[in-house]
Amino acid sequence: MARALLVLNGPNLNLLSQREPDTYGHEKLPDLEARWRQHGADLGFDVNCLQSNHEGVLVDALQEAGAAGTPIVFNPGAYSHTSIALRDAIVGAQAHVIEVHISNVHARERFRHFSYVSAVAIGVIAGLGTIGYELAINAHHTYLTRTQ
């Protein structure tokens, strides 16, 4: 039986391939989600993908996944730098989160150098493009395999 895994994407990630393709790539989110589902299935995960531009929807998803013990690959987008609510949802739900950013946020504008999520995530992957999501799925698999 496959174990659930959530890939959660925050604001503006629905615009992948349209918004700054030199920074975020040319792939469309639905195509990426299909790739992540397949990659996860190859590792024994049933991958559910959710993207929202609304902070409360992301908070609800973090709380639900955390309560269920579902590992999360999370790209909070711009909310990384502003949302204490997302940080508190991760902590409150004891969610197992790996934070992912497509671009290298540390090589960009200064305001992107800080993330409220990073301090409460298991780990952070940034700057490796969309392959970072697969790496995060791999990391969850490895972590779960070693702790069971």
N, C-alpha and C positions, 0 to 999 in steps of 0.2 A: 504494500500500500504506500503510495506516494505521500510524502510529508509536505504540508503547505509552506509556501514562501511568498511573501508580498514584495513586489517591486513598486515603490511609491514615488511618484514624481510630482513636484510642486509647480508653482506658477511659471507660465510661459513655455514649459517643455512640450506642450501641445503644438508649439510653433517650430519644432525641430525641422530642419531643411529650409525654412523660410527666414528665420531670425538669425542674423549673423552666421551664415553657413561656414565662413572661414574660421570661426571660433567653435561652433557647435556641430559642424558637419552637415552633410547633405542627406542623411537618412531620415525618413519619416518615422514618427513615433509608433504607428501601428506595425510597421515593418520590424522595428527594433523589438517591440513587445513580442512578436512572433518568434524572433531569434532568442530572446531571453526565456520564453516558455520552453522552447525546444532544448536549449542548453540546460535549463533546470530539470527538465524531464530526463535528460541523459544522466543526471546525477541523482535521480529519485525524488525530485521535487515536483509538486503541482503548483506552478507559478501563477499567481493572480497579479495582474497589473492594474494600477489605478493612478490617474493623473488628475489633479485638481488645481485650479487657480484660487481656491478658497481655503483659508487657513483652518477654519472649523472642520471642514471635511477631512483635512489631513490629520488634525488632532483626533477626530473620531476613529480614523483608520489606524493610527498608532495605538490608541487605547484598546481597540478591538483585537488587533494582532498581538499586542503585548499580553493581554489577558488570556489569549489562546496559546501563548508560547510560540507563535509563528515568527520565524526570523524575517527581518525586513532589510531590503536594500532601498535606501532612501536618498533621493536627490531633492533636498528642500528648495533648490533654486535660491532666489533672492531672500526667501524667508530665513535662510541660514544666518543671515547677518542682522535680522531684526526680531525674530520670534522667540520670545521666552516661553510662550505657550507651547510651541513644539518641543522645546527642551523639557518643559515640565511634564508633558504628556509621555515622553520617553521614560523619564524617571519614574513617574507615578505608576505607569503600567509595567514597569520593569521590562521594557521592550528591548530585544536584541537587535540593534541597528548597526548597519555599516553604512556610513555616509559616503555618497558618490557625487563627484562633480566632473562633468565632461571636460571642462577647461581647467587649466592650472590657475586656480583662484589666487594663488600667492604671487603670480607673475602679472596680475591685472591691477585694477584700481585698488587703492589702499583700503577702501571700505569693504572690499571682498576678502580681506586677509583674516577677518575674524568670523567665527561661526559659533553660535550658541549650541548647535547640535554636536559639534566635534567633541566637546568635553564630556558628553554622555554617551557617545557612540563607542562600539567595540573597536572600530577602526575607521580610517578615512582613506579613500582613494580619489585622487584628483589629478587631472591633466593628461589622462591616458585615452581620452575620447570615450566613445561608447563601450569600448572593450572593458572599461572599468566596472560596468555592471556584471559582466561575466566573471571578472575577477572577484567581485564581491560575492556572487553566488558560489564560486569555488571556495572562498574563504568560509562562508557559512557551512558548506558541506564538510570541509576539513574540521572546523570547530566542533560541529555536531558529532562527527565520527569519532573524534578524540575524547569527547566528554560522555559518550554513551557506553 
